[in-house]
Amino acid sequence: MSFVRLMMVLIHLSVIVMLSGCGSGSGDTDTSGSISVSATVSGSKIYATAKYVNSLYSDVSGLKIDFTTDHPELVAEVKGVAVDSTGTAVAELTITGVPSQSTINVIASTGKGGLKASAPVSLTLPGLALSLSNTTVSLGMPLIATATYSNPHATTLRGVKITFSSDKTGLFDPLTVETDDTGKATAVMIPKNTITAQTNAVIYATRDTQTQYSTVSVKPEGLKLSAPANASHDVESLTAGFVEFIPSGVESFAVLTTGDGLPLADKEVTISIQTIIGSTGTNVVFWENYPATPYTGTSITIRTDSTGKCPLQASVLVPFSGEAPDGKHSDIITVVWKVTYESPSGTIVGYASTMYTVNVTGPKEEQTTP
């Protein structure tokens, strides 16, 4: 009988130990009972509530709950949150990364190998928008590209790197710009002088795997040359010499315009000689104020007028060879004029050519009477 009473006392004591162990706050893994979890999202925080239930115990306070997610690289875990007397534990988890998917799972557990429960929460994926200041620009004119980054779960929008680029890599250089406090990144993109005709280019704004794009049409600046008219002159000479040609119709020799056809006034253009074909003795003299002020340089810089025009101020000395009596020949040379304009987007060059002909005849021989 004493043995039976002893066993009853031992069983009673073991029950007391089990009950006190559940609520002791020791953090030991618990595999009895059940656990559930729910969660809500607000800004950069996930608020998770775990509920532990065990009918064996009247007081479960002190049991430790760990909170994490199935994306630990995105959300910082919170460990060891004690439940209250109702078995409830609340945790505030912080979103530290940038979401790449719209749903993740919040996980509550009683420790390694213990009870576990999960609940899905919805996240808002980051947004990226792109706007351009113009849908059409001319060479030399800036294109303002603005990207707007949004992320409701971020603690700040500043410092996100946005890369601006184009499918026409030779036309626009890539730029990387960081966002400001409002999530905006602005790039000033200036098209380079690599086109001769109107060209469509796609502008991209990229952040990580996000990309937005828009299209802009780029018009080249115009440099139109009106070549001086071809000219000829007749001479009668037994000996060699030069004929001076003054190019005619050259008030609008060069016309400089924007891609939209508007005049580029008061711009410097340089006129020079690209080559002379047909004679090495030809000399071109540029004039600052013909014929009063000859210019000794091999090129001359002139500013365009209010209509974007500039004249050709030059004279061409064309050599000719002498001709025997009653003979006849022509000395022909071609001058290739070169006009250069250094635009903000690069160098623009135009060419025009003029042919000069000297018709040389020899003097007539006197006829003798037999």
C-alpha positions in Angstrom: 0.0 0.0 0.0 2.9 2.3 0.8 4.2 1.7 -2.7 1.0 2.7 -4.4 0.8 5.9 -2.4 4.4 6.6 -3.3 3.7 6.2 -7.0 0.7 8.5 -6.7 2.8 11.2 -5.1 5.4 10.9 -7.9 2.8 11.2 -10.6 1.4 14.3 -8.9 4.8 15.9 -8.7 5.5 15.2 -12.4 2.3 16.9 -13.5 3.3 20.0 -11.5 6.7 20.1 -13.1 5.1 19.9 -16.6 2.7 22.7 -15.9 5.4 24.9 -14.5 7.8 24.1 -17.3 5.3 25.3 -20.0 4.9 28.7 -18.5 8.4 29.2 -17.2 9.7 31.2 -20.1 12.7 29.0 -20.5 12.4 29.1 -24.3 12.5 25.3 -24.7 11.0 24.0 -27.9 7.3 23.1 -27.6 5.7 20.5 -29.8 2.4 20.2 -28.1 -0.6 22.4 -28.7 -1.1 24.5 -31.8 0.1 27.8 -33.3 -1.4 30.2 -35.8 -0.2 33.5 -37.2 -1.6 36.5 -39.1 0.1 39.6 -40.5 -0.5 43.0 -42.0 1.8 45.3 -43.9 2.2 49.1 -43.3 5.0 51.0 -45.0 8.3 49.3 -44.2 6.8 47.2 -41.4 5.1 43.9 -41.2 3.0 43.4 -38.0 2.7 39.7 -37.1 0.5 38.2 -34.4 1.0 34.6 -33.4 -1.5 32.7 -31.2 -0.4 29.7 -29.2 -3.1 27.3 -27.8 -2.6 24.3 -25.5 -5.5 22.9 -23.6 -3.2 21.1 -21.2 -2.1 24.3 -19.6 -4.1 27.1 -17.9 -1.2 29.6 -18.3 1.1 29.5 -21.3 2.8 32.8 -20.8 6.5 33.0 -21.4 6.6 30.6 -24.3 9.0 32.1 -26.9 7.9 32.6 -30.6 10.3 33.3 -33.5 9.1 35.3 -36.4 10.7 35.2 -39.9 9.6 35.0 -43.5 10.4 32.8 -46.5 12.5 35.7 -47.8 15.0 36.4 -45.1 17.0 38.6 -47.5 14.1 40.9 -47.6 12.7 41.0 -44.1 14.7 41.0 -40.8 13.7 38.2 -38.4 12.6 38.7 -34.9 13.3 35.9 -32.4 12.3 35.1 -28.9 9.0 37.0 -28.5 7.2 35.8 -25.3 3.5 35.0 -25.5 1.2 36.6 -22.9 -1.2 34.8 -20.7 -3.6 34.4 -23.6 -0.9 32.8 -25.8 -0.5 35.9 -28.0 2.8 37.2 -29.2 3.2 40.3 -31.4 6.2 41.2 -33.5 7.2 44.1 -35.7 9.3 42.9 -38.7 11.2 45.4 -40.8 11.4 45.2 -44.6 15.0 45.9 -45.4 15.2 44.9 -49.0 13.4 45.7 -52.3 10.5 43.3 -53.0 10.7 41.3 -56.2 7.5 39.4 -55.8 4.1 40.5 -54.5 3.4 37.8 -51.9 5.7 36.4 -49.2 4.9 34.2 -46.2 5.3 35.3 -42.5 6.4 32.3 -40.4 5.9 31.9 -36.6 7.5 29.0 -34.8 8.2 27.8 -31.3 11.9 27.1 -32.2 13.9 24.7 -34.2 11.9 21.5 -34.6 8.9 23.0 -32.8 5.4 24.1 -33.9 5.3 26.3 -37.0 2.6 28.3 -38.8 2.7 30.7 -41.8 0.4 33.3 -43.4 0.8 35.2 -46.7 1.1 38.9 -46.9 0.9 41.1 -50.0 3.6 43.5 -50.9 3.6 46.3 -53.4 6.3 46.0 -56.0 8.4 49.0 -56.6 7.4 51.2 -59.5 9.4 53.0 -62.2 8.1 55.6 -64.6 9.9 57.6 -67.4 9.0 60.9 -69.0 10.9 62.9 -71.6 10.8 66.7 -71.9 10.2 66.4 -75.7 9.3 63.8 -78.2 11.4 65.6 -80.9 14.7 67.3 -80.4 17.4 68.8 -82.6 21.1 68.0 -82.4 22.7 70.2 -79.8 19.5 70.6 -77.8 19.3 68.8 -74.5 16.7 66.0 -73.9 15.6 65.9 -70.3 14.8 62.4 -69.1 13.1 62.0 -65.7 12.6 58.7 -64.0 10.4 58.4 -61.0 11.0 55.5 -58.6 8.4 54.4 -56.0 8.5 51.9 -53.2 5.9 52.2 -50.4 8.0 49.7 -48.3 11.2 51.8 -48.4 12.3 54.0 -45.5 13.8 56.4 -48.1 13.7 56.9 -51.8 17.0 58.7 -52.0 20.1 57.2 -53.5 18.5 54.6 -55.9 20.6 54.4 -59.0 18.8 54.8 -62.3 20.7 54.2 -65.6 19.6 56.1 -68.7 20.6 54.7 -72.0 19.5 54.4 -75.6 19.3 51.8 -78.4 21.2 54.3 -80.5 24.4 54.0 -78.5 26.4 56.3 -80.8 23.8 59.1 -80.4 23.3 59.2 -76.7 25.9 58.4 -74.0 24.6 56.3 -71.0 24.2 58.1 -67.7 23.6 56.9 -64.1 21.8 59.2 -61.8 20.7 58.7 -58.1 17.2 59.5 -57.0 16.4 62.4 -54.7 14.1 62.3 -51.7 11.0 62.2 -53.9 12.3 59.2 -55.9 13.1 61.3 -59.0 16.3 61.0 -61.1 16.9 63.5 -63.9 19.3 63.1 -66.7 20.3 65.7 -69.3 21.0 63.8 -72.5 22.5 65.7 -75.4 22.4 63.9 -78.8 25.8 63.7 -80.5 26.4 64.6 -84.1 26.3 61.0 -85.5 23.3 61.3 -87.8 22.6 63.0 -91.1 18.9 62.3 -91.2 16.0 62.4 -88.7 16.4 59.3 -86.4 14.1 57.7 -83.9 15.8 56.6 -80.6 14.5 54.6 -77.7 15.4 56.0 -74.3 15.6 53.5 -71.4 15.5 54.0 -67.7 16.7 51.0 -65.7 16.8 50.0 -62.1 17.9 46.4 -61.4 15.4 44.3 -63.3 13.0 47.2 -63.9 13.0 49.0 -67.2 10.8 51.7 -68.7 11.3 53.3 -72.1 10.1 56.0 -74.4 10.9 57.2 -77.9 12.3 60.5 -79.1 12.9 61.7 -82.7 16.2 63.4 -83.2 16.7 65.9 -86.1 20.2 66.8 -87.3 21.3 70.4 -87.5 21.4 71.6 -91.1 24.3 73.0 -92.9 23.3 73.8 -96.5 25.9 75.0 -98.9 25.2 76.8 -102.2 28.2 76.2 -104.3 29.5 79.3 -106.2 28.6 79.0 -109.9 31.1 77.5 -112.3 33.0 80.1 -114.2 35.2 80.4 -117.3 37.4 83.0 -118.8 39.0 83.3 -122.2 42.6 84.6 -122.7 44.9 84.9 -125.6 48.5 84.4 -124.5 51.7 82.8 -125.6 53.0 82.7 -122.0 51.7 81.3 -118.7 49.8 83.4 -116.2 46.9 83.7 -113.8 43.3 84.6 -114.0 41.6 85.9 -110.8 38.0 84.6 -110.4 35.7 86.3 -107.9 33.0 83.7 -106.9 29.6 85.0 -107.7 26.2 84.4 -106.0 27.8 83.7 -102.7 25.8 85.8 -100.3 24.1 82.7 -99.0 27.1 80.4 -99.5 26.4 78.6 -96.2 23.1 78.4 -94.4 23.0 77.0 -90.8 19.8 75.8 -89.3 18.4 73.7 -86.5 16.9 70.4 -87.1 13.6 72.2 -87.2 14.8 74.5 -90.0 15.2 77.5 -87.8 18.2 79.8 -88.5 21.2 79.5 -86.3 22.2 83.2 -86.0 25.6 84.6 -84.8 27.4 81.2 -85.0 31.0 80.8 -86.1 31.6 78.8 -89.2 35.1 78.2 -90.7 35.5 78.2 -94.5 38.6 76.5 -95.9 39.7 74.5 -98.9 39.3 70.8 -98.8 41.2 70.2 -102.0 42.0 71.6 -105.4 41.7 69.3 -108.3 43.6 69.8 -111.6 46.4 72.2 -110.6 48.9 72.7 -107.9 49.5 76.3 -108.6 46.0 77.5 -107.8 45.9 80.0 -104.9 42.7 80.9 -103.0 42.8 84.2 -101.1 40.2 84.8 -98.4 39.0 88.4 -97.8 37.7 90.0 -94.6 36.3 92.9 -96.6 36.8 92.3 -100.3 38.7 93.8 -102.0 40.2 96.0 -99.3 41.4 93.5 -96.7 43.0 90.3 -98.0 43.3 87.5 -95.4 46.6 85.7 -95.3 45.3 82.5 -93.6 44.4 79.3 -95.3 40.9 79.5 -93.8 38.6 82.2 -92.5 36.0 82.3 -89.7 32.8 84.1 -90.3 29.7 84.5 -88.1 26.3 83.8 -89.5 23.8 86.6 -89.8 20.3 86.7 -88.3 19.0 84.4 -91.0 21.8 81.8 -90.3 23.7 82.7 -93.6 27.3 83.6 -94.2 28.9 84.7 -97.5 32.0 83.3 -99.2 34.6 86.0 -99.3 37.4 84.7 -101.4 39.1 85.0 -104.8 40.6 82.2 -106.8 43.8 82.7 -108.8 43.8 80.0 -111.5 47.1 79.4 -113.4 47.1 78.8 -117.1 49.8 77.7 -119.5 50.7 79.7 -122.7 49.6 78.6 -126.1 51.3 78.5 -129.4 50.1 80.7 -132.3 46.7 79.5 -133.6 46.7 76.9 -130.8 43.9 76.4 -128.3 43.5 74.5 -125.0 41.6 74.8 -121.7 43.1 74.7 -118.2 40.4 73.4 -115.8 40.6 73.2 -112.0 38.0 72.4 -109.4 38.0 73.9 -105.9 36.3 71.9 -103.2 35.2 74.3 -100.4 34.9 73.1 -96.9 32.7 74.6 -94.2 33.0 73.6 -90.5 30.6 74.3 -87.7 31.4 73.2 -84.1 28.0 72.6 -82.7 27.3 71.7 -79.1 26.7 68.1 -80.2 29.8 67.8 -82.4 31.4 68.9 -85.6 29.3 69.5 -88.6 31.1 69.6 -92.0 29.8 70.5 -95.4 31.4 70.5 -98.8 30.7 72.3 -102.1 32.7 72.5 -105.3 33.2 75.0 -108.1 34.9 74.4 -111.5 37.0 77.2 -113.0 38.0 77.1 -116.7 40.6 79.2 -118.5 40.3 78.9 -122.3 43.7 79.8 -123.7 44.3 80.5 -127.4 47.5 81.5 -129.1 47.7 84.6 -131.2 46.8 84.2 -134.9 49.8 83.9 -137.1 50.1 86.6 -139.8 49.4 85.4 -143.3 52.2 86.3 -145.7 51.4 87.3 -149.3 53.4 85.3 -151.9 
